[in-house]
């Protein structure tokens, strides 16, 4: 029984990983598929900072700053941007409704005035530049 206890406390040996293996892990972390800690657990990498060292050495991103670990993955950034876009579209809809209500209550043509001013400014810019503007 003492022999088994000794084996459970036996220190693990350091592994040598191939360059291809390191680059594969670095690539998956930089694509946002895994965090460096998830890669460490998934592939059974023993050292706490081994993957981070690989990212600093072989990665294309700047992994030197501690804030780099707090940066969002590309998928998370995309989700946040989609949420922001949805919110901005809703705000635009609310503002358009407010303009419509103001037009009807005060008998004005806010939208028409704005569009006529915009078209006048566009025509002026085109005549000065000699080329059509893309809006």
N, C-alpha and C positions, 0 to 999 in steps of 0.2 A: 504494500500500500504506500509506503514511503517513496518507492520508486516512481509511482504514478504522480505523486505530489511534486516531485522534482521535475518531471517532464512538463507539467502544466506551467511551471515557473521558468521554463527554459526560454532564453531570449531568442527571438527570431533573428535570422540572418538577413543581412542587407541583400537586396536583389539588384541585378543589373538589368535594365530595360533597354530594348533596342531603340534606335533612333526613330524607326518607323512607328513603333508603339507610342513613343513620346509625342511625335507629331500628330498622330491620330487623335490622341487625347486633347492636345492643345487645340486642334482644329474643332473638335466637338464642343469644347468649352467656349471658344471664341464665336462659334455659330450660335451659341445660346441654348444648345441642346441639353447641356448639363452645367452645373456650377462646378468649380474646381473641387469642392468638398464632395459633391455627389460622384464625380469621376473617381476620386480617391476611394470612396466606399465601394463603388461598382466594380472597379478593377482590382481591389484588394491591395492598394498601394499603402505601405505601412507608414511612411514618414508624413507628418502633419503638413509640412510645407513643400514636399517633393513636387507636387503638381504645380504649385505656385512658382517654384524655381524654374520648372520647364516652361511655364507661360512667360516668365521674364526673359528666358534665354531664347526660346524658339518662337514666341508669339509675335503676331503682327500688331497687336494693340499695346498700349502703354500700361504695363502691369506694375510699374515701379512705385506708384503712389498708393497709399493705403485706401484712398477713396475709390480706386479702380475696383475694389472688391464690392463696393456698395452700388456700383453702376448697375443699371437695369439690363437685362438681357434684351436682345432685339425683339423677341416675341412680346415681352412685357411692355416695351416701349411702343410697339405697334398697337397693342390693346389700349394703352393710355391715350395715344393719339386718336384712335377711333372713338373713344369716349369723348374726348375733347371736341372732335369734329361733330359728333352727334349733338353735343350741348350747344355748340355754336350755331348749328342749323336750327335748333329749337329757338335760340335767342333771335335769330334772323326772322323766323316765322312770327314770333311775338312782336318784334319791331314793325314788321310789315303790317300786321293786324292793327297795331297802334296807329300807324300812318293812315290806314284805311278808315279807322274810327275818327281820327282827327279830321280827315278830309270830309267825312259825312257830317260831323257835328259843326264844324266851322265853315263849311262850304268853301273849302280851299282845294287846290290841286297841287299838293306838296310833291307828289311823285312826278307829275307832269312838268312842274317847274324844274325839278332836279334833272330830269332827263333832257329837257331842252337846253339847260346850262351845260350838261355833259356833252351833248352833241355839238354845241357851239364851240366848246373848248377843243373837242376832237378835230373839228374842221379847221380851226385855227392852227393847231399843231401840224396837221397834214399839209396845210398850205406853206407853213414855215419850213418844214423838213422836206417836202416834196415826195414823201412816201406815206402810205397808209399805216395807221397805228393798229396794233392788235390789242384788243381789250379782253 
